[in-house]
Amino acid sequence: MKSYSLKSLGNKNDYMTILKETDDGYVIKIVRDLDGYEDVKTDFLSRELFESCIRTGYLTEITETLLPETVKIAVNA
């Protein structure tokens, strides 16, 4: 599963993970940090919209070791 950071205002750690690829697009999980509260949603993203987000820089691929949940575990250990 690939993960992407979402371009946002301020110092937020919002990201999305591709859960499943279909012929028409992707089933994704979006995690947004809302002042310490995580808002998690599952949604569908068309291939055209995904490619547009990559081209414009709204989505940037990240490695799984840099996901916020991994960092939190490492800090709390």
MODELLER restraints for C-alpha pairs under 7 A, 6 or more apart:
rsr = mdl.restraints
at = mdl.atoms
rsr.add(forms.Gaussian(group=physical.xy_distance, feature=features.Distance(at['CA:1:A'], at['CA:17:A']), mean=6.64, stdev=0.5))
rsr.add(forms.Gaussian(group=physical.xy_distance, feature=features.Distance(at['CA:1:A'], at['CA:18:A']), mean=5.69, stdev=0.5))
rsr.add(forms.Gaussian(group=physical.xy_distance, feature=features.Distance(at['CA:1:A'], at['CA:19:A']), mean=6.32, stdev=0.5))
rsr.add(forms.Gaussian(group=physical.xy_distance, feature=features.Distance(at['CA:2:A'], at['CA:17:A']), mean=5.83, stdev=0.5))
rsr.add(forms.Gaussian(group=physical.xy_distance, feature=features.Distance(at['CA:2:A'], at['CA:18:A']), mean=5.73, stdev=0.5))
rsr.add(forms.Gaussian(group=physical.xy_distance, feature=features.Distance(at['CA:3:A'], at['CA:16:A']), mean=5.63, stdev=0.5))
rsr.add(forms.Gaussian(group=physical.xy_distance, feature=features.Distance(at['CA:3:A'], at['CA:17:A']), mean=4.23, stdev=0.5))
rsr.add(forms.Gaussian(group=physical.xy_distance, feature=features.Distance(at['CA:3:A'], at['CA:18:A']), mean=6.37, stdev=0.5))
rsr.add(forms.Gaussian(group=physical.xy_distance, feature=features.Distance(at['CA:3:A'], at['CA:61:A']), mean=5.92, stdev=0.5))
rsr.add(forms.Gaussian(group=physical.xy_distance, feature=features.Distance(at['CA:3:A'], at['CA:62:A']), mean=5.64, stdev=0.5))
rsr.add(forms.Gaussian(group=physical.xy_distance, feature=features.Distance(at['CA:3:A'], at['CA:63:A']), mean=6.71, stdev=0.5))
rsr.add(forms.Gaussian(group=physical.xy_distance, feature=features.Distance(at['CA:3:A'], at['CA:64:A']), mean=6.70, stdev=0.5))
rsr.add(forms.Gaussian(group=physical.xy_distance, feature=features.Distance(at['CA:4:A'], at['CA:15:A']), mean=5.56, stdev=0.5))
rsr.add(forms.Gaussian(group=physical.xy_distance, feature=features.Distance(at['CA:4:A'], at['CA:16:A']), mean=5.35, stdev=0.5))
rsr.add(forms.Gaussian(group=physical.xy_distance, feature=features.Distance(at['CA:4:A'], at['CA:17:A']), mean=6.38, stdev=0.5))
rsr.add(forms.Gaussian(group=physical.xy_distance, feature=features.Distance(at['CA:4:A'], at['CA:59:A']), mean=5.68, stdev=0.5))
rsr.add(forms.Gaussian(group=physical.xy_distance, feature=features.Distance(at['CA:4:A'], at['CA:60:A']), mean=5.07, stdev=0.5))
rsr.add(forms.Gaussian(group=physical.xy_distance, feature=features.Distance(at['CA:4:A'], at['CA:61:A']), mean=4.21, stdev=0.5))
rsr.add(forms.Gaussian(group=physical.xy_distance, feature=features.Distance(at['CA:4:A'], at['CA:62:A']), mean=5.26, stdev=0.5))
rsr.add(forms.Gaussian(group=physical.xy_distance, feature=features.Distance(at['CA:5:A'], at['CA:14:A']), mean=6.05, stdev=0.5))
rsr.add(forms.Gaussian(group=physical.xy_distance, feature=features.Distance(at['CA:5:A'], at['CA:15:A']), mean=4.22, stdev=0.5))
rsr.add(forms.Gaussian(group=physical.xy_distance, feature=features.Distance(at['CA:5:A'], at['CA:16:A']), mean=6.43, stdev=0.5))
rsr.add(forms.Gaussian(group=physical.xy_distance, feature=features.Distance(at['CA:5:A'], at['CA:59:A']), mean=5.68, stdev=0.5))
rsr.add(forms.Gaussian(group=physical.xy_distance, feature=features.Distance(at['CA:5:A'], at['CA:60:A']), mean=5.27, stdev=0.5))
rsr.add(forms.Gaussian(group=physical.xy_distance, feature=features.Distance(at['CA:5:A'], at['CA:61:A']), mean=6.39, stdev=0.5))
rsr.add(forms.Gaussian(group=physical.xy_distance, feature=features.Distance(at['CA:5:A'], at['CA:62:A']), mean=6.48, stdev=0.5))
rsr.add(forms.Gaussian(group=physical.xy_distance, feature=features.Distance(at['CA:6:A'], at['CA:14:A']), mean=5.53, stdev=0.5))
rsr.add(forms.Gaussian(group=physical.xy_distance, feature=features.Distance(at['CA:6:A'], at['CA:15:A']), mean=5.17, stdev=0.5))
rsr.add(forms.Gaussian(group=physical.xy_distance, feature=features.Distance(at['CA:6:A'], at['CA:58:A']), mean=5.82, stdev=0.5))
rsr.add(forms.Gaussian(group=physical.xy_distance, feature=features.Distance(at['CA:6:A'], at['CA:59:A']), mean=5.07, stdev=0.5))
rsr.add(forms.Gaussian(group=physical.xy_distance, feature=features.Distance(at['CA:6:A'], at['CA:60:A']), mean=6.85, stdev=0.5))
rsr.add(forms.Gaussian(group=physical.xy_distance, feature=features.Distance(at['CA:7:A'], at['CA:58:A']), mean=4.90, stdev=0.5))
rsr.add(forms.Gaussian(group=physical.xy_distance, feature=features.Distance(at['CA:7:A'], at['CA:59:A']), mean=6.35, stdev=0.5))
rsr.add(forms.Gaussian(group=physical.xy_distance, feature=features.Distance(at['CA:12:A'], at['CA:33:A']), mean=6.43, stdev=0.5))
rsr.add(forms.Gaussian(group=physical.xy_distance, feature=features.Distance(at['CA:13:A'], at['CA:32:A']), mean=6.98, stdev=0.5))
rsr.add(forms.Gaussian(group=physical.xy_distance, feature=features.Distance(at['CA:13:A'], at['CA:33:A']), mean=6.19, stdev=0.5))
rsr.add(forms.Gaussian(group=physical.xy_distance, feature=features.Distance(at['CA:13:A'], at['CA:68:A']), mean=6.77, stdev=0.5))
rsr.add(forms.Gaussian(group=physical.xy_distance, feature=features.Distance(at['CA:14:A'], at['CA:31:A']), mean=5.69, stdev=0.5))
rsr.add(forms.Gaussian(group=physical.xy_distance, feature=features.Distance(at['CA:14:A'], at['CA:32:A']), mean=4.45, stdev=0.5))
rsr.add(forms.Gaussian(group=physical.xy_distance, feature=features.Distance(at['CA:14:A'], at['CA:33:A']), mean=5.90, stdev=0.5))
rsr.add(forms.Gaussian(group=physical.xy_distance, feature=features.Distance(at['CA:15:A'], at['CA:30:A']), mean=5.94, stdev=0.5))
rsr.add(forms.Gaussian(group=physical.xy_distance, feature=features.Distance(at['CA:15:A'], at['CA:31:A']), mean=5.47, stdev=0.5))
rsr.add(forms.Gaussian(group=physical.xy_distance, feature=features.Distance(at['CA:15:A'], at['CA:32:A']), mean=6.65, stdev=0.5))
rsr.add(forms.Gaussian(group=physical.xy_distance, feature=features.Distance(at['CA:16:A'], at['CA:28:A']), mean=6.48, stdev=0.5))
rsr.add(forms.Gaussian(group=physical.xy_distance, feature=features.Distance(at['CA:16:A'], at['CA:29:A']), mean=5.39, stdev=0.5))
rsr.add(forms.Gaussian(group=physical.xy_distance, feature=features.Distance(at['CA:16:A'], at['CA:30:A']), mean=4.26, stdev=0.5))
rsr.add(forms.Gaussian(group=physical.xy_distance, feature=features.Distance(at['CA:16:A'], at['CA:31:A']), mean=6.06, stdev=0.5))
rsr.add(forms.Gaussian(group=physical.xy_distance, feature=features.Distance(at['CA:17:A'], at['CA:28:A']), mean=5.55, stdev=0.5))
rsr.add(forms.Gaussian(group=physical.xy_distance, feature=features.Distance(at['CA:17:A'], at['CA:29:A']), mean=5.24, stdev=0.5))
rsr.add(forms.Gaussian(group=physical.xy_distance, feature=features.Distance(at['CA:17:A'], at['CA:30:A']), mean=6.63, stdev=0.5))
rsr.add(forms.Gaussian(group=physical.xy_distance, feature=features.Distance(at['CA:18:A'], at['CA:26:A']), mean=6.44, stdev=0.5))
rsr.add(forms.Gaussian(group=physical.xy_distance, feature=features.Distance(at['CA:18:A'], at['CA:27:A']), mean=6.09, stdev=0.5))
rsr.add(forms.Gaussian(group=physical.xy_distance, feature=features.Distance(at['CA:18:A'], at['CA:28:A']), mean=4.50, stdev=0.5))
rsr.add(forms.Gaussian(group=physical.xy_distance, feature=features.Distance(at['CA:18:A'], at['CA:29:A']), mean=6.53, stdev=0.5))
rsr.add(forms.Gaussian(group=physical.xy_distance, feature=features.Distance(at['CA:19:A'], at['CA:27:A']), mean=5.50, stdev=0.5))
rsr.add(forms.Gaussian(group=physical.xy_distance, feature=features.Distance(at['CA:19:A'], at['CA:28:A']), mean=5.27, stdev=0.5))
rsr.add(forms.Gaussian(group=physical.xy_distance, feature=features.Distance(at['CA:19:A'], at['CA:29:A']), mean=6.75, stdev=0.5))
rsr.add(forms.Gaussian(group=physical.xy_distance, feature=features.Distance(at['CA:20:A'], at['CA:26:A']), mean=5.72, stdev=0.5))
rsr.add(forms.Gaussian(group=physical.xy_distance, feature=features.Distance(at['CA:20:A'], at['CA:27:A']), mean=5.05, stdev=0.5))
rsr.add(forms.Gaussian(group=physical.xy_distance, feature=features.Distance(at['CA:21:A'], at['CA:27:A']), mean=6.39, stdev=0.5))
rsr.add(forms.Gaussian(group=physical.xy_distance, feature=features.Distance(at['CA:24:A'], at['CA:46:A']), mean=5.93, stdev=0.5))
rsr.add(forms.Gaussian(group=physical.xy_distance, feature=features.Distance(at['CA:24:A'], at['CA:47:A']), mean=6.21, stdev=0.5))
rsr.add(forms.Gaussian(group=physical.xy_distance, feature=features.Distance(at['CA:25:A'], at['CA:45:A']), mean=5.66, stdev=0.5))
rsr.add(forms.Gaussian(group=physical.xy_distance, feature=features.Distance(at['CA:25:A'], at['CA:46:A']), mean=4.16, stdev=0.5))
rsr.add(forms.Gaussian(group=physical.xy_distance, feature=features.Distance(at['CA:25:A'], at['CA:47:A']), mean=4.38, stdev=0.5))
rsr.add(forms.Gaussian(group=physical.xy_distance, feature=features.Distance(at['CA:26:A'], at['CA:44:A']), mean=5.68, stdev=0.5))
rsr.add(forms.Gaussian(group=physical.xy_distance, feature=features.Distance(at['CA:26:A'], at['CA:45:A']), mean=5.20, stdev=0.5))
rsr.add(forms.Gaussian(group=physical.xy_distance, feature=features.Distance(at['CA:26:A'], at['CA:46:A']), mean=6.31, stdev=0.5))
rsr.add(forms.Gaussian(group=physical.xy_distance, feature=features.Distance(at['CA:26:A'], at['CA:47:A']), mean=6.99, stdev=0.5))
rsr.add(forms.Gaussian(group=physical.xy_distance, feature=features.Distance(at['CA:27:A'], at['CA:43:A']), mean=5.80, stdev=0.5))
rsr.add(forms.Gaussian(group=physical.xy_distance, feature=features.Distance(at['CA:27:A'], at['CA:44:A']), mean=4.56, stdev=0.5))
rsr.add(forms.Gaussian(group=physical.xy_distance, feature=features.Distance(at['CA:27:A'], at['CA:45:A']), mean=6.39, stdev=0.5))
rsr.add(forms.Gaussian(group=physical.xy_distance, feature=features.Distance(at['CA:28:A'], at['CA:42:A']), mean=5.63, stdev=0.5))
rsr.add(forms.Gaussian(group=physical.xy_distance, feature=features.Distance(at['CA:28:A'], at['CA:43:A']), mean=5.40, stdev=0.5))
rsr.add(forms.Gaussian(group=physical.xy_distance, feature=features.Distance(at['CA:28:A'], at['CA:44:A']), mean=5.97, stdev=0.5))
rsr.add(forms.Gaussian(group=physical.xy_distance, feature=features.Distance(at['CA:28:A'], at['CA:45:A']), mean=6.97, stdev=0.5))
rsr.add(forms.Gaussian(group=physical.xy_distance, feature=features.Distance(at['CA:29:A'], at['CA:40:A']), mean=6.89, stdev=0.5))
rsr.add(forms.Gaussian(group=physical.xy_distance, feature=features.Distance(at['CA:29:A'], at['CA:41:A']), mean=5.62, stdev=0.5))
rsr.add(forms.Gaussian(group=physical.xy_distance, feature=features.Distance(at['CA:29:A'], at['CA:42:A']), mean=4.42, stdev=0.5))
rsr.add(forms.Gaussian(group=physical.xy_distance, feature=features.Distance(at['CA:29:A'], at['CA:43:A']), mean=6.45, stdev=0.5))
rsr.add(forms.Gaussian(group=physical.xy_distance, feature=features.Distance(at['CA:30:A'], at['CA:40:A']), mean=5.65, stdev=0.5))
rsr.add(forms.Gaussian(group=physical.xy_distance, feature=features.Distance(at['CA:30:A'], at['CA:41:A']), mean=5.21, stdev=0.5))
rsr.add(forms.Gaussian(group=physical.xy_distance, feature=features.Distance(at['CA:30:A'], at['CA:42:A']), mean=6.29, stdev=0.5))
rsr.add(forms.Gaussian(group=physical.xy_distance, feature=features.Distance(at['CA:31:A'], at['CA:38:A']), mean=6.38, stdev=0.5))
rsr.add(forms.Gaussian(group=physical.xy_distance, feature=features.Distance(at['CA:31:A'], at['CA:39:A']), mean=5.66, stdev=0.5))
rsr.add(forms.Gaussian(group=physical.xy_distance, feature=features.Distance(at['CA:31:A'], at['CA:40:A']), mean=4.57, stdev=0.5))
rsr.add(forms.Gaussian(group=physical.xy_distance, feature=features.Distance(at['CA:31:A'], at['CA:41:A']), mean=6.65, stdev=0.5))
rsr.add(forms.Gaussian(group=physical.xy_distance, feature=features.Distance(at['CA:32:A'], at['CA:38:A']), mean=5.59, stdev=0.5))
rsr.add(forms.Gaussian(group=physical.xy_distance, feature=features.Distance(at['CA:32:A'], at['CA:39:A']), mean=5.10, stdev=0.5))
rsr.add(forms.Gaussian(group=physical.xy_distance, feature=features.Distance(at['CA:32:A'], at['CA:40:A']), mean=6.56, stdev=0.5))
rsr.add(forms.Gaussian(group=physical.xy_distance, feature=features.Distance(at['CA:33:A'], at['CA:39:A']), mean=6.50, stdev=0.5))
rsr.add(forms.Gaussian(group=physical.xy_distance, feature=features.Distance(at['CA:53:A'], at['CA:59:A']), mean=5.51, stdev=0.5))
rsr.add(forms.Gaussian(group=physical.xy_distance, feature=features.Distance(at['CA:54:A'], at['CA:60:A']), mean=6.61, stdev=0.5))
